[in-house]
Every structure is written in C-alpha cells, then in structure tokens.
Amino acid sequence: MRVSKLTFERPADVRSAIDATGRAVVVWRDEDGLKWSFRAGLAGDWPNARAVPGPRDVRSGSPVLEITPGGIATVAWVEIGTSGWQVGRSVVDLGTPQSGWSTDSVPHPVGALPTLAIDREGDVGAIWAEVPPGASTGDLRAAVRPAAGDWQPATTLGTAAGGQLAVAAAGTAIAAWRSGDGYEVALKGPGSTWSPPESLPLSGRASWQGR
Amino acid sequence: MRIDRNAAGDAVFIWREERERTSSAEEVPQYLRARRRSAAAASWGPTETLYVDTYNGPGGLSAAFRDILASIDPIANSYAAWTGTGWYRVRAVAASQVAPFSTLTESDYLGVGDWAGLLSLAPTARGEALLAWSQWTAGLGGQVLVQNVPVGDCAPPLEFNESESGRITLSVQQLRINQRIYSAAIRRANAIDDWLGARLATRDLCGGGLTASVMGQGIAVGPPTAPRPTRAAAPRTLKVPPAAVKTDVVFTNTVEQQRINQRIASKAVRLANAIRGRASTGG
C-alpha cells in the first residue's frame, strides 16, 4: 500500500482524481470556495492548498472532479446564480499547473439542485427533478455537456424525486432513478436521444427497500 | 445507488437493499447489490451480492453502506467501493465482464479508521483501479490513502514455512534421513526445471493477476484490448517422482557414506543454482 498525507483545514466535499500514471488532484470546498492540491505521482508530496478561482457559493455535495488521460483536470460544481442554479466548470492543464484554472459558468432553468457527473474525458452531466410545490416527485431532467462543447438540450426521463447520472465518452450517459419497487435506467447515445426507460426490479420481494 | 457506464454502453449499477423491519429491534440483513449491463448483449445480468451486513444501529441502511462508488472501465471491468460498519471499514471489489463479483466477508477490508470517506475510484484501463480515501484515526490524524483494486481472484503466494527440525541424533538413522531430504530436494528441483522447460501455459497464470502493480519499473504495460478471464490459476502439475526406496542397501556411518551424502546434497544445490541461473538470465 502506498500512503501519503494531505492535511485539510475545515474541508467539505473532498474529491480526488487519479490518472493511470499516479498524478492526483484533490479538490475540496470550504467557506471561501473551492481549494485544490496537485500531486505529480504516487510517491510525490501534496503541496499547499490553492484556490480554484471563481466559485464562491458552491452547493454542498456538488463538486465533481476528473483527470483526462492527457492530464487535463476538470472540476464542476453547482452554485446559485441570478436566475436559479448554474453549473460552473473549471479546467487546468496538469502539465503546466502554474497556468491556473480557466472557469466558466452556465445558467440552468430553475429546479431542484442537480446531481452532477463527470467522466475521464471531462464531459459533465447534470440530473435534477422539477418537483412542484407540495409534491414528492416531478419531472426528472438530465443534460450533458461534452468536454469540447456546450450543454445539450435537457431531456425529461421520467417522474422521480431525484436520480443518479453517469457520463461517458462523446456525450454518452446513463441515468437511474427509483420507480415503484425497483429502479428505472435509461441510456443516452452520442446525440441527445435517450433510450426508453428499462425497469430493474429489486430481488423480487416487494417488501424490500432499495436505496 | 450508484451507476456508471463506458463509451460502449457496458454499465454497472450498485444499490443497497434491506427488508423492512417489523419492529425497531428486529435485526435484518442488509445487502449491497449489483447488476451489470453488457453492451454486446444489450441486456442486464443477474443481481449480484457484494456484501451482507447485519448492522442494526443508528442510521440503519445508510450507515451500513456509505460512500458507495461504482466504476466501469473501457473493457467492462467493474469496480465497487464503499465504507461500512465496524468503525469505518473501507471495502472494494472488482470483477471482469466474464466473472461474477465476489461477495466480501467481514474480514475483507482495505482500511479502517475512526472515520473514513471515499474520494475516488479510478480505473487505470490496466485491469485495476486506484481507490483513494481519506481516513482519520485518533492519535494518527488524517491521511489520504491510495490502493490498487485489481480485477481477478488470484490466490496470494504461498508463504515459505520454515518449520522446526525434530530431534537430531548422531546415528545411522539420521544419516539415512538426511540423504532422503537431499534426494527430495533434487527431485523437486528437477520437477521445477522440467515444468519451466515445457513453457508456460495459460492455465498456469491467474487471470487478471499480472497487472501493472506487480511489474517492475521499466516494463511498459499497455491497456488490454478485450475482456480477459479472471479465473484462478489451475497450473500444470509439478511432477515430482516418488522416492526410490532401496531395501537391499546397508547404511553405515562411514567416511564413504558421508561422501555420498555430500554429493547428493551438492547436486541439490547445483540444480537450485541452475534454476536461479535461468531466472537471472531470463531463460
């Protein structure tokens, strides 16, 4: 086992990503925004924390982080903008980490705060439920932003209180959400089209609760 | 629940599951389950059980399985990691597309602390993933730990067992015992040499066992291009002939007999040296 030590000050939502060569990035949230540290290899040290420029009001639980095979680290987060929540994204080239992060934020329609996903190409996805006041479920919506493009149109996948999303290369994705006594799953191809939901029942006993 | 997919459409889906309690005191098993999707077959496989827990304390199911991570690599090796009860125990399991997940037991864990939080589970596309977690233990403080999670089910190497010798006597019988030990060493060395000379077969190797983490520096390990079986090894038999017992030999404690024993012992060493030579020259 290889062990290294990184000391945090009042961290929350600690995220890390490691590439195949052992280069690692850790990002965490504190009261000032997002901080990060970069280690050049499995046996390296963690330098002092630095700030990711831009985000301030990062929503709890939202940051996601990945490193591409080419050494580009991407972090995305949810923050509250002027017209609802928005997803911020910042990238840094680990070959020249001193060049710093470049950041942009994209506003989204009003809805429950989304859950984000990111893949090893830097593609980012968001899934959220637009639950009417007083209701427990609503339209489950998802959108994907390929690393090299803009957000694709959001799609309504079904009715749920929330869901999980994973994105993969070329803007593909998969989403899962609770439905009845099991789950429903939908896949997205490189375009913006999602497959019809497919049911994944639990272990065949209605009394079992899955979460 | 956690879900992941690769570009081809292979996917892994992990969730936790429990039976509703009939009373707050009832202890019920809680499960971490998985299903995997094959892009080639365009279908989901059967439900698999990664872990069974009987934790019945505060938080229930949410405390039994925390920080669940799921990941799948480009050739459909699937990985899952989580923290569980028993302080914070860090657990991880991996399986290739053609093998089922193992169901971990209570003693299967990578780390334990007063608190632990999983950070990332990153496949390397070399048949393993790197799991990173932060861990805090009273007296030790906080740490970020990284460990590889290999695909496959390779048994650990057998440990060298250096047992204590029995009672030694200065006798003809002891001389005969020593000669048998030397002869046994020769027969085993010959068998290993023959086994190596017949060249390695696929069945000799544990599928998924030769990952980047077991290679020395300077060996380039590229990503595999297709799913590999991860069966445990079923090596060719090492054919060690039985000892040839000569019943018509009279054993005497003479200089000549000592010389014979020394020749036999020396031959065992020379054979071991020859095998060592093969290893040191790559032969």
Interface residues (C-beta under 8 A of the other chain):
Chain A: M1 R2 V3 S4 K5 L6 T7 F8 V14 R15 S16 A17 I18 D19 A20 G22 A24 V26 L42 W46 L65 R120 Q164 L165 A166 A168 A169 A170 T172 A173 I174 A175 A176 R178 Y183 V185 L187 E198 L200 L202 S203 R205 S207 W208 Q209 G210 R211
Chain B: M1 R2 I3 D4 R5 N6 A7 G9 A11 F13 W15 R16 E17 E18 R19 E20 Y31 R33 R35 R37 W44 T47 L61 S62 L110 G117 L119 S120 A122 T124 A125 R126 L130 A132 S134 G141 G142 Q143 V144 L145 V146 Q147
